[in-house]
Amino acid sequence: MRAKCVWTAAVFGLVLATPAAAQQCGGDFSTWLNGVKQEAAAAGVSDRGLSALSGVQFDRRVISRDRAQGVFTQTFAEFAGRMVNDYRLKNGRSLLNKYSSTFSRIEQTYGVPGPVISAFWALETDFGANQGDFDTLNALATLAHDCRRPELFRPQLIAALKLLDRGDLARSEMKGAWAGELGQTQILPSDYLASGVDFDGDGHVNLKKSVPDVLATAGNFLNRLGWRANEPWLQEVVIPADLPWAEAGLYNKIPVSKWESWGVKARSGNLPGGSLPASLVLPMGRNGPAFLAYPNFHVFLEWNQSLVYATTAAYLATRLDGAPRVDMGNASSGLSGAQMKQLQQALLDKGYKVGKVDGILGAMTRDAVRAEQLRLGLPADAWPTQELLAKIR
């Protein structure tokens, strides 16, 4: 699985408090690396950790990966169709059974159910099979030296040195995703330090080889992101054609009872208690799949802020928990990358905030699309279409 490319700021205070020098980037790599070494020493990294910097190199492959994140252009149908496959469902259910006692202990301790943890385990590394082969220190140093996001990666480089100091992984084991994530659920070094759990009791937190440590750390991490025990996260629903579309959207949190009064029904089973807040998520518009997203769904977004990724992970977790295959509906395929850029530019010209004009349907572009749909009297489902593009033009 590709590395996560969007991170939450929730690194729990371990490495965020850095001096102004931490923002420096570019220039001679050796000189820059020496500055990192000085900062790491001031942060308490011992000679053991600092010595690991001696062989660190700039890796141009990392920069190439960072600039080519094509997964974000995929629709939910494309991404979920590829990732929620028979292999992951079969193996996920088998591993839930194999480690049932471990998952039970984790849920008792952290409140996070096994299917949720297993969904991330599946999507990130195919249950540990594909953890990545990039040298972690090289990757983090490259991204921290690059001036695109140094404020994100320089603290992670220092956290990786602290991780070596702690002795949970040897230098030779520091291999993972191109963006510096480690282990079977691909978490950043700062989160490894903050949320790591020695669940097998051997005195170390090994997220590359120890399945109990991997699963418990994921449970602890999700708990710290705000997971609410004994509550659902995502549920497929059937929606009426005359829904008040202005109420749809990820950040409109409305009691389930109100959604029911508007004709929203569970596609399988029953909706939960009427007072639980829920948002109507339409990843491909009103003609595509429809979900009620409960408070726990926002924890998936904390893990990865891509709506397509988060919805896919949450959907996979429901499948592992016994839900049927989603009805993909009859949604349009959306806009091409070039058309999306045209739409973003047109929305930008109208005064909307869309972030970068990059052809990617991110959260800001979705919000702008929804606002423009409301202005034009169209169903506000935040899904860009040829019709919308034509009207804006």
Legacy VTK file of the C-alpha trace (Angstrom):
# vtk DataFile Version 3.0
C-alpha trace
ASCII
DATASET POLYDATA
POINTS 393 float
0.000 0.000 0.000
1.223 3.512 -0.770
2.381 5.707 2.072
-0.067 8.033 3.714
0.461 11.486 2.321
-1.675 13.641 4.593
-1.035 13.722 8.318
-2.817 14.934 11.376
-1.025 17.354 13.668
-1.787 15.012 16.570
1.691 13.816 17.401
0.986 14.329 21.085
3.639 16.900 21.883
6.718 14.781 21.409
8.506 16.682 18.673
6.438 19.677 17.665
8.123 22.174 19.964
11.248 22.918 17.870
13.257 26.102 17.467
13.000 28.407 14.500
15.975 26.674 12.917
13.736 23.654 12.380
12.122 25.460 9.458
15.373 25.659 7.493
15.581 23.616 4.313
17.536 23.359 1.082
21.145 24.273 0.468
24.104 21.952 0.877
22.771 18.641 2.189
25.752 17.884 4.465
25.630 21.334 6.035
21.873 21.054 6.504
22.238 17.573 8.053
24.755 18.915 10.539
22.130 21.430 11.653
19.674 18.581 12.175
22.288 16.761 14.257
22.739 19.786 16.498
18.989 20.155 16.938
18.574 16.447 17.694
21.322 16.601 20.323
19.606 19.580 21.938
16.380 17.535 21.950
18.057 14.787 23.954
19.114 12.322 21.282
22.173 10.416 22.478
25.308 9.532 20.528
23.670 6.219 19.665
20.929 7.948 17.703
23.111 10.738 16.333
25.580 8.246 14.861
22.827 7.008 12.521
22.982 10.317 10.641
26.521 9.652 9.426
25.371 7.542 6.489
22.167 9.385 5.596
21.803 10.306 1.926
19.451 12.366 -0.224
17.145 10.025 -2.196
15.699 11.494 -5.405
13.277 8.565 -5.680
11.505 9.933 -2.619
11.004 13.319 -4.248
9.604 11.617 -7.348
7.089 9.718 -5.223
6.137 12.858 -3.339
5.352 14.691 -6.567
3.310 11.872 -8.102
0.450 11.045 -5.729
-1.978 9.876 -8.407
-4.142 7.894 -5.989
-5.880 11.120 -4.977
-7.402 11.441 -8.452
-9.310 8.157 -8.127
-13.013 8.055 -7.351
-14.387 6.073 -4.438
-15.661 3.418 -6.858
-12.200 3.068 -8.400
-10.227 3.047 -5.166
-12.631 0.958 -3.068
-13.207 -1.385 -5.980
-9.486 -2.078 -6.126
-8.692 -2.122 -2.409
-11.732 -3.868 -0.896
-11.132 -7.112 -2.717
-11.678 -10.789 -2.008
-8.071 -11.263 -0.859
-8.288 -8.613 1.854
-11.745 -9.708 2.974
-10.780 -13.382 3.185
-7.480 -12.777 4.944
-8.918 -10.090 7.186
-11.631 -12.400 8.461
-9.107 -15.211 8.927
-6.776 -12.983 10.955
-9.634 -11.634 13.041
-10.320 -15.227 14.009
-6.654 -16.152 14.498
-5.980 -13.206 16.812
-9.442 -13.039 18.356
-8.163 -13.016 21.933
-5.673 -10.247 21.132
-8.351 -8.169 19.425
-10.648 -8.731 22.400
-8.003 -7.472 24.847
-7.360 -4.450 22.653
-11.040 -3.540 22.469
-11.365 -3.886 26.231
-8.338 -1.623 26.719
-8.765 0.991 23.979
-12.373 0.596 22.830
-11.478 0.027 19.165
-12.992 -3.087 17.524
-10.934 -5.572 15.557
-12.485 -4.905 12.117
-11.448 -1.248 12.285
-7.830 -2.065 13.128
-7.803 -4.828 10.526
-9.008 -2.443 7.816
-5.975 -0.209 8.285
-3.709 -3.247 8.591
-5.060 -4.461 5.243
-4.925 -1.194 3.334
-1.539 -0.056 4.567
0.574 -3.201 4.096
-1.657 -6.172 3.207
-1.376 -7.376 6.799
2.368 -6.781 7.016
3.346 -8.310 3.691
4.361 -5.039 1.997
5.951 -2.696 4.517
8.120 -0.800 2.040
11.837 -0.893 1.353
12.829 2.766 1.566
15.488 3.629 4.114
13.487 5.580 6.692
16.190 8.053 7.689
17.085 8.743 4.056
13.420 9.282 3.208
12.726 11.626 6.110
15.947 13.558 5.614
15.177 13.984 1.913
11.671 15.296 2.573
12.851 17.524 5.429
15.620 19.002 3.259
13.158 19.579 0.427
11.411 22.918 0.899
7.861 21.745 0.166
6.965 20.504 3.666
10.037 20.726 5.948
7.936 21.649 8.988
6.279 18.243 8.710
9.285 16.016 8.119
12.132 17.519 10.131
10.399 16.709 13.449
9.756 13.191 12.150
13.456 12.743 11.373
14.344 13.677 14.940
11.618 11.354 16.244
13.149 8.522 14.195
16.487 9.175 15.895
14.743 9.028 19.285
13.202 5.737 18.215
16.688 4.344 17.543
17.766 5.647 20.940
14.923 3.747 22.579
16.163 0.519 21.018
12.896 -0.879 19.673
14.337 -1.136 16.153
17.883 -1.534 14.923
19.218 0.841 12.267
19.011 -1.963 9.698
15.283 -2.394 10.473
14.463 1.238 9.758
12.880 0.577 6.393
9.357 1.435 5.316
7.303 3.710 3.107
8.781 6.478 0.981
7.309 9.130 3.307
8.866 7.729 6.480
6.076 5.577 7.912
7.089 2.367 9.641
5.626 -0.995 10.494
2.627 -3.059 9.530
0.175 -0.168 9.871
2.599 2.452 8.530
2.739 5.053 11.276
5.104 7.986 11.562
8.034 7.863 14.010
6.451 10.427 16.358
3.305 8.300 16.605
5.456 5.175 17.056
6.970 6.863 20.106
3.716 8.283 21.471
1.335 5.379 20.884
3.600 2.327 20.719
2.471 -0.533 22.964
4.562 -3.529 24.049
1.581 -5.879 23.939
3.580 -9.099 23.748
5.561 -8.172 26.875
9.061 -8.664 25.483
10.291 -5.245 26.545
10.220 -3.693 23.051
7.642 -2.161 20.724
8.318 -3.875 17.410
5.816 -2.727 14.817
7.527 -4.616 12.015
7.440 -8.144 13.411
5.220 -8.386 16.519
1.554 -8.676 15.539
0.297 -8.029 19.115
2.388 -4.850 19.267
1.166 -3.784 15.812
-2.521 -4.254 16.610
-2.417 -2.756 20.111
-0.462 0.265 18.927
-3.030 0.879 16.203
-5.798 0.596 18.793
-4.028 3.008 21.127
-3.362 5.450 18.278
-7.003 5.428 17.152
-8.147 5.825 20.756
-5.923 8.884 21.140
-7.383 10.302 17.941
-10.779 10.257 19.645
-12.375 6.855 19.017
-15.668 6.406 20.872
-16.173 2.871 22.199
-19.289 0.881 21.313
-20.387 3.260 18.569
-20.657 2.688 14.797
-18.493 4.541 12.277
-20.118 4.236 8.833
-23.370 2.758 7.533
-24.679 2.475 3.996
-28.086 4.067 3.533
-30.764 4.537 0.899
-31.731 8.161 0.296
-34.882 9.662 -1.240
-34.804 11.868 -4.336
-36.413 14.781 -2.475
-33.865 14.934 0.342
-33.099 18.488 1.564
-29.708 18.507 -0.146
-28.484 21.574 1.700
-28.213 19.352 4.785
-25.836 16.880 3.133
-22.111 17.186 3.716
-19.449 15.794 5.977
-19.586 18.586 8.538
-23.371 18.820 8.893
-23.942 16.668 11.966
-27.635 15.937 12.366
-29.381 13.448 14.699
-30.187 10.115 13.094
-33.846 10.642 13.946
-33.904 13.710 11.678
-32.364 11.788 8.795
-35.035 9.141 9.307
-37.758 11.795 9.171
-36.385 12.842 5.777
-36.690 9.295 4.474
-33.123 8.038 4.930
-33.093 4.284 5.621
-30.437 1.699 6.366
-29.720 -0.475 3.354
-29.053 -3.389 5.703
-30.123 -3.734 9.320
-31.301 -0.750 11.343
-30.088 2.756 11.996
-28.697 3.367 15.517
-30.346 5.392 18.265
-32.042 8.572 17.181
-29.870 11.035 19.107
-26.539 9.960 17.620
-25.238 12.687 15.276
-24.530 11.679 11.706
-23.401 13.262 8.448
-24.573 12.206 5.020
-21.477 11.295 2.986
-21.903 11.053 -0.784
-18.400 10.310 -2.116
-19.690 10.275 -5.722
-22.748 12.475 -5.434
-26.426 11.733 -4.968
-26.485 9.012 -7.642
-23.591 7.067 -6.125
-23.141 5.208 -2.849
-24.556 6.902 0.249
-23.419 6.575 3.849
-24.287 7.982 7.231
-20.993 8.835 8.883
-21.007 8.828 12.675
-18.539 10.598 15.022
-16.044 7.734 14.766
-15.768 8.273 11.008
-13.806 11.440 11.694
-11.110 9.295 13.308
-10.609 7.648 9.907
-10.102 11.151 8.502
-7.563 11.877 11.218
-5.609 8.822 10.054
-5.703 10.049 6.449
-7.479 13.218 5.411
-8.335 11.993 1.917
-12.102 11.421 1.885
-11.728 8.617 -0.663
-9.148 6.804 1.485
-11.043 7.352 4.752
-14.356 6.203 3.277
-12.698 3.148 1.750
-11.047 2.202 5.055
-14.300 2.677 6.967
-16.237 0.707 4.351
-13.699 -2.145 4.477
-14.080 -2.194 8.267
-17.865 -2.561 7.893
-17.374 -5.435 5.448
-15.048 -7.187 7.891
-17.734 -6.586 10.510
-20.366 -8.362 8.383
-21.909 -5.634 6.209
-22.836 -6.495 2.592
-21.156 -5.139 -0.521
-21.957 -1.493 -1.168
-24.321 -0.484 -3.952
-22.231 1.815 -6.161
-25.383 3.254 -7.706
-25.362 5.021 -11.037
-23.002 7.935 -10.477
-21.304 9.742 -13.316
-17.571 9.200 -13.638
-16.977 12.828 -12.755
-14.503 15.112 -14.495
-11.119 14.399 -16.008
-8.059 15.890 -14.383
-7.931 18.683 -16.954
-11.643 19.428 -16.507
-11.255 19.433 -12.740
-8.531 22.047 -13.053
-10.847 24.141 -15.249
-13.572 23.831 -12.623
-11.211 24.734 -9.801
-9.987 27.792 -11.660
-13.564 28.883 -12.410
-14.502 28.460 -8.744
-11.380 30.358 -7.730
-12.318 33.188 -10.097
-15.718 33.354 -8.390
-14.066 33.866 -5.016
-14.210 30.324 -3.633
-11.291 28.744 -1.812
-10.221 25.520 -3.513
-6.611 25.230 -2.404
-4.273 24.526 -5.300
-5.568 24.150 -8.849
-4.298 20.581 -9.085
-7.140 18.552 -10.594
-7.765 16.762 -7.280
-11.207 16.763 -5.654
-10.118 17.626 -2.132
-12.164 18.885 0.798
-11.935 22.558 -0.168
-12.974 21.882 -3.756
-15.896 19.752 -2.571
-17.050 22.573 -0.289
-16.807 25.081 -3.143
-18.711 22.784 -5.504
-21.440 22.329 -2.929
-21.748 26.084 -2.352
-21.970 26.762 -6.081
-24.574 24.018 -6.524
-26.678 25.680 -3.841
-26.298 29.051 -5.544
-27.367 27.588 -8.894
-30.308 25.686 -7.422
-28.773 22.278 -8.121
-28.841 19.354 -5.652
-25.902 20.156 -3.378
-24.143 16.792 -3.313
-20.595 18.219 -3.781
-19.987 16.028 -6.841
-18.624 17.945 -9.855
-20.320 17.121 -13.137
-20.213 18.199 -16.774
-23.465 20.066 -16.148
-21.945 22.083 -13.312
-18.825 22.874 -15.326
-20.962 24.072 -18.246
-23.096 26.285 -16.000
-20.068 27.867 -14.347
-18.508 28.563 -17.707
LINES 1 394
393 0 1 2 3 4 5 6 7 8 9 10 11 12 13 14 15 16 17 18 19 20 21 22 23 24 25 26 27 28 29 30 31 32 33 34 35 36 37 38 39 40 41 42 43 44 45 46 47 48 49 50 51 52 53 54 55 56 57 58 59 60 61 62 63 64 65 66 67 68 69 70 71 72 73 74 75 76 77 78 79 80 81 82 83 84 85 86 87 88 89 90 91 92 93 94 95 96 97 98 99 100 101 102 103 104 105 106 107 108 109 110 111 112 113 114 115 116 117 118 119 120 121 122 123 124 125 126 127 128 129 130 131 132 133 134 135 136 137 138 139 140 141 142 143 144 145 146 147 148 149 150 151 152 153 154 155 156 157 158 159 160 161 162 163 164 165 166 167 168 169 170 171 172 173 174 175 176 177 178 179 180 181 182 183 184 185 186 187 188 189 190 191 192 193 194 195 196 197 198 199 200 201 202 203 204 205 206 207 208 209 210 211 212 213 214 215 216 217 218 219 220 221 222 223 224 225 226 227 228 229 230 231 232 233 234 235 236 237 238 239 240 241 242 243 244 245 246 247 248 249 250 251 252 253 254 255 256 257 258 259 260 261 262 263 264 265 266 267 268 269 270 271 272 273 274 275 276 277 278 279 280 281 282 283 284 285 286 287 288 289 290 291 292 293 294 295 296 297 298 299 300 301 302 303 304 305 306 307 308 309 310 311 312 313 314 315 316 317 318 319 320 321 322 323 324 325 326 327 328 329 330 331 332 333 334 335 336 337 338 339 340 341 342 343 344 345 346 347 348 349 350 351 352 353 354 355 356 357 358 359 360 361 362 363 364 365 366 367 368 369 370 371 372 373 374 375 376 377 378 379 380 381 382 383 384 385 386 387 388 389 390 391 392
